[in-house]
Amino acid sequence: MMKKNPGARLELELTVGEVATRSGVAVSTLHFYETKGLIQSRRNRGNQRRYPRVVLRRVAVIKVAQKTGIPLADIAEALSVLPHDRPLTAKDWQRLSETWKRQLDARIASLTALRDHLTGCIGCGCLSMEDCPLRNPLDMLGEKGAGPILLETDEEVNVS
């Protein structure tokens, strides 16, 4: 816990260790976030990273988004339009959360459909028969030719 010292001035920049301690995120994770463009630091004369205090809220937003299953690439894309030199505002969070809520709703719908079809498929083992509602609904893979074909692509097949 930070000790209050009325005579001390509030540091505008934090070391990587201070950010790690305050945010509960490992130093290596902060370095990773930085390489992915999620957060930014500057280097002091001794070539040490210094982060603006506003990075703490940004890291908190990243962690919340990750806990909900939002891919890091999507988080980076969403944060890329926001400035690094000011704290995220309630309006910023509203925009981010609305986008992520739509993504979560779509994943929930997909998982619900998967759950609802799961019982009828247990023990099948084929995962490629024409009538498999999980891996090959309506034999959609048959149109792509013979052989093993992954469904988890940019054009994910809908299981509903």
C-alpha positions as CSV (number, residue, x, y, z in Angstrom):
1,M,0.0,0.0,0.0
2,M,1.3,3.4,-0.9
3,K,2.2,5.6,2.1
4,K,0.7,9.1,2.1
5,N,3.2,11.8,2.4
6,P,1.7,15.3,2.3
7,G,5.0,16.9,1.4
8,A,5.7,14.5,-1.5
9,R,4.8,15.4,-5.0
10,L,2.8,13.1,-7.2
11,E,5.2,11.5,-9.8
12,L,3.8,11.9,-13.3
13,E,5.8,8.9,-14.6
14,L,6.2,5.4,-13.2
15,T,8.9,2.8,-13.6
16,V,8.0,-0.5,-15.1
17,G,8.2,-2.0,-11.7
18,E,5.8,0.5,-10.2
19,V,3.3,-0.1,-13.1
20,A,3.6,-3.8,-12.5
21,T,3.0,-3.5,-8.7
22,R,0.1,-1.0,-9.1
23,S,-1.6,-3.0,-11.9
24,G,-0.9,-6.5,-10.7
25,V,0.6,-7.3,-14.1
26,A,4.0,-8.9,-14.6
27,V,6.9,-6.8,-15.9
28,S,7.2,-9.2,-18.9
29,T,3.5,-8.7,-19.7
30,L,4.0,-5.0,-19.7
31,H,6.9,-5.3,-22.1
32,F,4.7,-7.6,-24.3
33,Y,1.9,-5.1,-24.3
34,E,4.3,-2.4,-25.3
35,T,5.6,-4.5,-28.2
36,K,2.0,-5.0,-29.4
37,G,1.3,-1.2,-29.2
38,L,-1.2,-1.5,-26.4
39,I,0.8,0.8,-24.1
40,Q,3.7,3.2,-24.6
41,S,6.6,4.3,-22.6
42,R,9.5,6.7,-23.1
43,R,13.1,6.1,-22.3
44,N,14.9,8.3,-19.8
45,R,18.6,9.3,-20.0
46,G,19.6,6.0,-18.5
47,N,17.6,4.1,-21.2
48,Q,15.0,3.0,-18.6
49,R,11.3,2.8,-19.4
50,R,9.0,5.5,-17.9
51,Y,5.3,5.2,-18.2
52,P,2.8,8.0,-17.8
53,R,0.4,7.4,-14.9
54,V,-2.5,7.1,-17.3
55,V,-1.1,3.7,-18.4
56,L,-2.6,2.2,-15.2
57,R,-6.2,2.7,-16.5
58,R,-5.2,1.4,-19.9
59,V,-3.7,-1.8,-18.4
60,A,-6.9,-2.2,-16.4
61,V,-9.0,-2.0,-19.5
62,I,-6.8,-4.5,-21.3
63,K,-7.1,-7.0,-18.4
64,V,-10.9,-6.7,-18.2
65,A,-11.2,-7.2,-22.0
66,Q,-8.9,-10.2,-21.8
67,K,-10.9,-11.8,-19.0
68,T,-14.0,-11.6,-21.1
69,G,-12.2,-13.4,-23.9
70,I,-11.6,-10.6,-26.3
71,P,-8.5,-11.4,-28.4
72,L,-5.5,-9.2,-27.9
73,A,-5.5,-8.2,-31.5
74,D,-9.0,-6.9,-31.1
75,I,-8.1,-5.0,-28.0
76,A,-5.1,-3.5,-29.7
77,E,-7.2,-2.4,-32.7
78,A,-9.8,-0.8,-30.4
79,L,-7.2,1.0,-28.3
80,S,-5.2,2.2,-31.3
81,V,-7.6,5.0,-32.0
82,L,-7.4,6.4,-28.4
83,P,-4.6,8.7,-27.3
84,H,-1.9,7.4,-25.0
85,D,-1.4,10.7,-23.2
86,R,-4.7,10.9,-21.3
87,P,-6.7,8.5,-19.2
88,L,-9.5,6.6,-20.9
89,T,-12.8,8.3,-20.2
90,A,-16.2,6.9,-19.5
91,K,-17.1,7.8,-23.1
92,D,-14.1,5.8,-24.4
93,W,-15.1,2.9,-22.2
94,Q,-18.7,3.0,-23.5
95,R,-17.5,2.8,-27.1
96,L,-15.1,-0.1,-26.3
97,S,-17.6,-2.0,-24.2
98,E,-20.4,-1.7,-26.8
99,T,-18.2,-3.2,-29.5
100,W,-17.0,-6.0,-27.2
101,K,-20.5,-6.7,-25.9
102,R,-21.6,-7.4,-29.5
103,Q,-18.7,-9.8,-29.9
104,L,-19.5,-11.5,-26.6
105,D,-23.2,-11.8,-27.6
106,A,-22.2,-13.5,-30.8
107,R,-19.9,-15.9,-29.0
108,I,-22.6,-16.7,-26.4
109,A,-25.0,-17.5,-29.3
110,S,-22.5,-19.7,-30.9
111,L,-21.7,-21.5,-27.7
112,T,-25.4,-21.9,-26.9
113,A,-26.0,-23.5,-30.3
114,L,-23.0,-25.8,-29.8
115,R,-24.3,-26.8,-26.3
116,D,-27.8,-27.5,-27.7
117,H,-26.4,-29.8,-30.5
118,L,-23.7,-31.5,-28.3
119,T,-25.9,-34.2,-26.8
120,G,-27.0,-35.6,-30.2
121,C,-23.4,-35.9,-31.3
122,I,-21.7,-37.6,-28.3
123,G,-20.1,-40.9,-29.4
124,C,-20.4,-40.1,-33.1
125,G,-16.6,-39.7,-33.5
126,C,-16.9,-38.9,-37.2
127,L,-16.8,-35.0,-37.1
128,S,-17.2,-35.1,-40.9
129,M,-20.4,-36.9,-41.8
130,E,-22.9,-35.0,-43.9
131,D,-25.4,-34.6,-41.1
132,C,-23.0,-33.6,-38.3
133,P,-24.6,-30.3,-37.0
134,L,-21.4,-29.4,-35.1
135,R,-18.5,-29.6,-37.6
136,N,-20.3,-29.8,-40.9
137,P,-23.8,-28.4,-40.8
138,L,-25.6,-29.0,-44.0
139,D,-22.4,-30.6,-45.5
140,M,-21.0,-27.1,-46.1
141,L,-17.5,-28.5,-46.1
142,G,-18.4,-30.8,-49.0
143,E,-18.5,-27.8,-51.2
144,K,-14.8,-27.0,-50.4
145,G,-13.5,-30.4,-51.7
146,A,-12.2,-33.6,-50.2
147,G,-9.8,-33.9,-47.2
148,P,-9.6,-32.4,-43.8
149,I,-10.8,-28.8,-43.7
150,L,-10.6,-26.5,-40.6
151,L,-13.8,-24.6,-39.7
152,E,-12.0,-22.1,-37.4
153,T,-11.1,-19.6,-40.2
154,D,-12.2,-16.1,-40.9
155,E,-15.3,-17.6,-42.6
156,E,-16.4,-19.6,-39.6
157,V,-19.3,-21.9,-40.4
158,N,-22.5,-21.1,-38.4
159,V,-23.7,-24.1,-36.3
160,S,-27.3,-22.8,-35.7
